[in-house]
C-alpha cells in the first residue's frame, strides 16, 4: 500500500529529524522519532540507518538492562561500529542499588563495549564516566581500547589502577587526554602511555590527583593544561614539563589549611627563583583560569596573561588580587562578585578600581543570591567603578 505522502517528502522529514540528533542516545527524543519512522517500512529503515551511523553515540540510561539493549542494538548491524567516530559511555548515574542488583548487566555492558571497540577501527573520541568499574569487569576491555589506532581524544573519569593498566599498550596518537581519578589513588608514575605520545599530545587535563611525579618528561607540544588538584602543585615542575603552555587552568579543592599551603608554595617558588640561574617560567599565557589564591601562589612574575578568568573575589583577597595583577598584567578580566561576601564591605569595592590600571576588557558577574536587591546596592557598585580611565565593561546578574 503506497504511503499517504510521497517518498520525497518522507525522506525530507527523515533527514530533518536526523539533523536534530547531536548525540545518539536511547533517551534522545529526536532519535526515538527517527527510529519510529524507520520502523514503519523497510525503505525508510534503509534510508535512515546511514543517518544514524553518522551520529555520535552516547550509551547511558536509567537502567543498566536498557543500556545493554542499546549496545545489542548497535552490535546487531555489523556495518555500524566501523562508522563510529565518537563514543560516550555514561554509567555513573546508576545508583548503588542498581550496581549491586545488576552485576550481570554491568558485565554484559563491559563485554558489549569490548565488542563494539574491536569493530570500531575509525573511532577518534572515547569518553567513560565510570571507567574503573568497567575496566575491572574484564581485562579484554583494556585490550580493545589499546587496539584502537585512530583515537586522538580520550576522557576517562573515576580512573583507577585497572584503567591505567588497560591503557599502557595504547597505540593511538592521542592529542587530548582527560583523566579524573576522583576516589581512586593511582600512581601517575605508571602513565608511560603519555610519555610515548608526547609528540602528539596538545591538551592534558588531570583531576583529583596530587602525584605529579610522572612529570619527568618535557611535553613540548602541550598548549592546554588543566589541573584539578587536592593540594598546591609543584609549580616549577609543571612549568618545566610543560614549557609551551598557552592556556592554563588550576582549580584546587579548597580546604581549611589551603591558605597556609598557598603561602608556603609561593615562598618556595620565590626561593627557587632566587637560587636558580635558569628561568623555567612561562613567558606568556593566552588564558589563565584560576582564583585569587592559586594565581598568587603561582607567582607568574614576568608572564604576560591576555585573559585572567575564574576569579571569585572576596574583600580579604584585595591585596593578593593586586599583587597578582601586577605580576601577570592581564588586559582582559572575567570575575564574579558574590555580594553576600561584600554586604558589610561594600565601600571597599572602590579599592578595586585602582588595581585595574591595565585592564581594557572587564566582565563582571554579580551574584545577588541571599542578598537584598535594592537601589542603594546598584548606586554603590556604580560609584565604585567611576574613575579617570574607561574600559569595556559587561556584566551578568544572578538573582535567586
Buried (B, 14 or more C-beta within 10 A) or exposed (E): EEEEEEEEEBBEBBEEBBEEBEBBBBEBEBBEBBBEBBEEEEEBEEBBBEBBBEBBBBBBBEEBBBBBBBBEEBBEEEEBBEBBBBBBBBBBEBEEEBBEEBEEBBBBBBBBBBBBBBBBEEBBBBBBBBBBBBBBBBEBBBBBBBBBEBBBBBBBBBBBBBBBBBBEBBBBBBBBBBBBBBEBEBEBEBBBBBEBBBEEBBBBBBBBBBBBEBBEBEBEBBBBBBBBBBBBBBBBBBBBBBBBBBBBBBBBEBEEEBBEBBBEBBEBBEEBBEEEEEEBBBEEBBBBBBBBBBBBBBBBEEBBBBBBBBBBBBBEBBEBBBBBBEBBBBBBBBBBBBBEBBEEEBEEBBBBBEBBEBBEBBBBBBBBEEBEEEEEBEEBBEEBBEEEEEBEEEEEEEEE
